Amino acid sequence: MNAILRAVFEPGFFTSAPVRGALLAGGMAALVSGIVGTFAVLRGQSYAGHALADISVTGGSASYLVGITPLWGFAGVGVVAAAAMDLIGVQRRRGRDLATGIVRGAGLGLAALFLYWGTASTSTTGATVTVLFGSIFTITGSTAAVAAVFAAAALGIVVVLYRPLLLSSASPDLAFARGVRVRATGALCLVAIALAVSLSALTIGAILSTALLVGPAAAALRLTSRPGLAVLWSAVLGLAATWLGVLLAYDSYYWPPVHQGWPVSFFVVALVLLFYLLSQFAALRPPGVRREAASARLTAARPDEAGA
Amino acid sequence: MLSGFMVNAWVVAGIVAVVAGAVGFFVVLRGSAFVADALPTGAFAGAAGASLIGVNTLAGVGVFAVLGALGIGWLGRRGRHDVATALTLVLMLGLGALFLSFSTQYAQEIYALLFGEVLGISSNEIAPVAVLGAVTVTALIVIYRPLLLTSAMPALAEARGVRAARVETLFLVLVALATSVALPVVGALLIFSLMIGPPAAARSFTDRPALAIGLSVVIALGTVWAAIAASYQTNWPVGFFVGALSAGWYTVGRIAAAWRRSRRRAAAREPGVHGRQTASVRV
């Protein structure tokens, strides 16, 4: 038994400080992304999430230039970009992807410039790779504290807006008729997505944080059609992917071809995708069960219960 | 600015602009911005993989882009389309992260793949890019009618017996080809700006599809060449200028569209021929 445990958890896994930091910060990012991501997928805003992740690269590279923790840049620029997307019209379904894409393109152009200035002036050549692919094992205590504040803010938005958010995702017209401020709700949801993405950008990297936002949530929404349960499943799956990813990355230190460990980001993404593909089999339930679930969903989204 | 290696940059960038401008028109028309974004970003992993096993970068990018297009088409038929796109994208990016960690490439080269590097183009790179570009444009001309029909009027296309799913897959492969042409020049993260900024602007200037494609190509050419010239002068990355100019074009397009709308409304208020003339079908 002990031998198996030792084979799974390489010696020093539980005592190493970087690993503990990675488990803590990664777990936090996964929880927030999983919960917020459920709404992103329900609202069909996977692309907005991805674009915000890409744009946070701009913030990350800018904070390298001025010499502050990348997290501030990730979150700050993410929130500004969320506001810009809302302003030029992400609320209309037709031109939405286009508006999102334009903001993303402009943001990435700036990122290219910042990274260029950064490498030209201080020759921190690692900045590009760190910003894009994350550095989960180098998270310090003070960064983790800031991350906790952002996580609380994102979760706070979701908890306070849970009902109106759900209603306006399911049926904007109905929500409007019930007096929900659909536009403000949508804008705050984008801000929550931006914060969630900035947390994952810190851990598994800006351009991969889409994985934690969309993957667990999409798998969870296949497993159950009840929104509350889906949020829970999504958080659990995200957490599992991240922690298993950290464990595998730690174990992979002695794996070929180069003996320096495989990247955490790769394992997390691969596990998220595996969960999504496996969820398809779980979704193949007898029709009776599914009908029951569908009626449960209708009850959950019924207008007289959704006090806005 | 016009000597030696710079000539290669002008020529290759011109090819890229023509392909991106033409394919981009359909990206904008179909509203498939996410796919046009995901394929180039993910194809970057192909470049990383190619350099790891020591084959041509263009081949790696092409293989990954086409596989990604087929993957999105396959997954998209079984679930939400945007989720399928996002997951295909992150899978490719995750592989990219893995390849990068295996290879001993310098951060500078990664940066060039992501954000573009026009100045390093040698003259024997022009031929493959030109061939790929010609193939893409030819394929676009061949499927022009069904593509236009399924984009603008899906119901009519179905009634005429056009297979929407097949056209969609073909279109994704076209985007993948355009990606392979453009990736080494403007970089994985910014091809997409070129594919939506100029076409979006062109669409707001005219309602006629053929004219819009032509205009889109012209604007894309202007954008890329201006970006290279500015990059040459300032030494700043090309990607920055492409992104900024594309966003600028989009803004101009939005203003033009708003102006045209208000004029149409004014014309509609006046009774008579004017109202009927301007109320043409918008494709």
Boltz contact constraints between the chains, C-beta under 6 A:
constraints:
  - contact:
      token1: [A, 44]
      token2: [B, 82]
      max_distance: 6.0
  - contact:
      token1: [A, 46]
      token2: [B, 82]
      max_distance: 6.0
  - contact:
      token1: [A, 46]
      token2: [B, 83]
      max_distance: 6.0
  - contact:
      token1: [A, 46]
      token2: [B, 86]
      max_distance: 6.0
  - contact:
      token1: [A, 47]
      token2: [B, 34]
      max_distance: 6.0
  - contact:
      token1: [A, 47]
      token2: [B, 82]
      max_distance: 6.0
  - contact:
      token1: [A, 50]
      token2: [B, 86]
      max_distance: 6.0
  - contact:
      token1: [A, 97]
      token2: [B, 31]
      max_distance: 6.0
  - contact:
      token1: [A, 97]
      token2: [B, 33]
      max_distance: 6.0
  - contact:
      token1: [A, 97]
      token2: [B, 34]
      max_distance: 6.0
  - contact:
      token1: [A, 98]
      token2: [B, 33]
      max_distance: 6.0
  - contact:
      token1: [A, 98]
      token2: [B, 200]
      max_distance: 6.0
  - contact:
      token1: [A, 101]
      token2: [B, 33]
      max_distance: 6.0
  - contact:
      token1: [A, 101]
      token2: [B, 37]
      max_distance: 6.0
  - contact:
      token1: [A, 101]
      token2: [B, 196]
      max_distance: 6.0
  - contact:
      token1: [A, 102]
      token2: [B, 247]
      max_distance: 6.0
  - contact:
      token1: [A, 102]
      token2: [B, 250]
      max_distance: 6.0
  - contact:
      token1: [A, 105]
      token2: [B, 193]
      max_distance: 6.0
  - contact:
      token1: [A, 105]
      token2: [B, 243]
      max_distance: 6.0
  - contact:
      token1: [A, 105]
      token2: [B, 246]
      max_distance: 6.0
  - contact:
      token1: [A, 106]
      token2: [B, 243]
      max_distance: 6.0
  - contact:
      token1: [A, 106]
      token2: [B, 247]
      max_distance: 6.0
  - contact:
      token1: [A, 108]
      token2: [B, 189]
      max_distance: 6.0
  - contact:
      token1: [A, 108]
      token2: [B, 190]
      max_distance: 6.0
  - contact:
      token1: [A, 108]
      token2: [B, 243]
      max_distance: 6.0
  - contact:
      token1: [A, 109]
      token2: [B, 239]
      max_distance: 6.0
  - contact:
      token1: [A, 109]
      token2: [B, 240]
      max_distance: 6.0
  - contact:
      token1: [A, 109]
      token2: [B, 243]
      max_distance: 6.0
  - contact:
      token1: [A, 109]
      token2: [B, 244]
      max_distance: 6.0
  - contact:
      token1: [A, 112]
      token2: [B, 115]
      max_distance: 6.0
  - contact:
      token1: [A, 112]
      token2: [B, 237]
      max_distance: 6.0
  - contact:
      token1: [A, 112]
      token2: [B, 239]
      max_distance: 6.0
  - contact:
      token1: [A, 112]
      token2: [B, 240]
      max_distance: 6.0
  - contact:
      token1: [A, 113]
      token2: [B, 236]
      max_distance: 6.0
  - contact:
      token1: [A, 113]
      token2: [B, 240]
      max_distance: 6.0
  - contact:
      token1: [A, 116]
      token2: [B, 237]
      max_distance: 6.0
  - contact:
      token1: [A, 125]
      token2: [B, 107]
      max_distance: 6.0
  - contact:
      token1: [A, 128]
      token2: [B, 107]
      max_distance: 6.0
  - contact:
      token1: [A, 128]
      token2: [B, 110]
      max_distance: 6.0
  - contact:
      token1: [A, 128]
      token2: [B, 111]
      max_distance: 6.0
  - contact:
      token1: [A, 129]
      token2: [B, 107]
      max_distance: 6.0
  - contact:
      token1: [A, 133]
      token2: [B, 97]
      max_distance: 6.0
  - contact:
      token1: [A, 207]
      token2: [B, 93]
      max_distance: 6.0
  - contact:
      token1: [A, 208]
      token2: [B, 90]
      max_distance: 6.0
  - contact:
      token1: [A, 208]
      token2: [B, 93]
      max_distance: 6.0
  - contact:
      token1: [A, 210]
      token2: [B, 86]
      max_distance: 6.0
  - contact:
      token1: [A, 210]
      token2: [B, 90]
      max_distance: 6.0
  - contact:
      token1: [A, 211]
      token2: [B, 90]
      max_distance: 6.0
  - contact:
      token1: [A, 214]
      token2: [B, 83]
      max_distance: 6.0
  - contact:
      token1: [A, 214]
      token2: [B, 86]
      max_distance: 6.0
  - contact:
      token1: [A, 218]
      token2: [B, 83]
      max_distance: 6.0
  - contact:
      token1: [A, 257]
      token2: [B, 102]
      max_distance: 6.0
  - contact:
      token1: [A, 258]
      token2: [B, 102]
      max_distance: 6.0
  - contact:
      token1: [A, 263]
      token2: [B, 97]
      max_distance: 6.0
  - contact:
      token1: [A, 263]
      token2: [B, 101]
      max_distance: 6.0
  - contact:
      token1: [A, 265]
      token2: [B, 97]
      max_distance: 6.0
  - contact:
      token1: [A, 266]
      token2: [B, 94]
      max_distance: 6.0
  - contact:
      token1: [A, 266]
      token2: [B, 97]
      max_distance: 6.0
  - contact:
      token1: [A, 266]
      token2: [B, 98]
      max_distance: 6.0
  - contact:
      token1: [A, 269]
      token2: [B, 90]
      max_distance: 6.0
  - contact:
      token1: [A, 269]
      token2: [B, 94]
      max_distance: 6.0
  - contact:
      token1: [A, 273]
      token2: [B, 87]
      max_distance: 6.0
  - contact:
      token1: [A, 273]
      token2: [B, 91]
      max_distance: 6.0
  - contact:
      token1: [A, 276]
      token2: [B, 87]
      max_distance: 6.0
